Amino acid sequence: MNENYLAFAAPAKLNLSLHIVGKRADGYHLLDTVFRFIDLADTIELAVRDDGEIVLVNPLPGVPAESDLTVRAARLLQQHSGSTLGVNIRVSKRIPMGGGLGGGSSDAATVLLALNRLWQTALTREQLMVLGLQLGADVPVFIFGRNARATGIGEELSEIKALPAWYVVLHPGVNVPTAEVFKTFSQKVLTGQDEVGIMRILKTTQQQRNALQQVVCEMYPAVSEAVSELSKYGSPLMTGSGSCVFLECQSESQANRIYTAVSARFNGFVTRGLGQHPLCDKV
């Protein structure tokens, strides 16, 4: 067994907009959203094994290793490719869980991208994206590797050029269950969604919208409080199905000033938007 670990980045994402345009017969919601990678990242360390075993060295408390997305991703690639190799997986978490930042999906995507090289399975990016969709609707965009507009359930991707930006991100300290949020949204407001031109919503956060934000703010007052706090400085937006809330800034210094002003009440961080995924060119 090779005990030499190699480290790979798994970046977080923000949804610069999130519209829900319908619902499929199987219950999945149809989305129109914009994904932006940011430089907050988990680190995935991998050491190839020659015995075919897949081992998560440091499982999360209360999460069985077999249900961890990194293990599931490795098993899926192993089964699909027929590889006889295995891997030790070590995950260093920096992305808050349950915040709508895509940490679990990004971790899974990084495992697929990295093991595709380390195991020499030679799958194309498109094949990896199809595999990733089996793990979750957000996984394909991290394999796609570029800031993107996503439609369908999140798997129909087209590259967008996002402008340089800094973000203040607040974590209200609640873990929002995605399925419950979508269910409540469907019951309350899945009618008459208006269309917003994609180029217009990219220009400024003041023209962006998250269709789930009002529902989550009503369910979780802490999210509403974070939105209100950042609203003193601009037009904040919730990412994904929550709970994190972000504000786009023009410079690092502006972002740091705002974060300093709000950090007494909320945990969070300042982060920079990325031009592409760190592993974009590694397929």
ABEGO torsion letter per residue (X at the ends): XBABBBBBBBBBBBBABBBBAEBBAAGBBBBBBBBBBBABBBBBBBBBBAAGBBBBABBBBGBBAAABAAAAAAAAAAAAAGBABBBBBBBBBABBBGAGAGAAAAAAAAAAAAAAAAAGAGBBAAAAAAAAAAAEAAAAAAAAGBBBBBBEAGABBBBBBBBBBBBBBBBAGBBBBAAAAAAAAAAAABBGBBBBBAAAAAABAAABBBAAAAAAAAABAAAAAAAAAAAAAEBBBBBEAOABBBBBBABAAAAAAAAAAAAAABBEBBBBBBABBAAAAAX
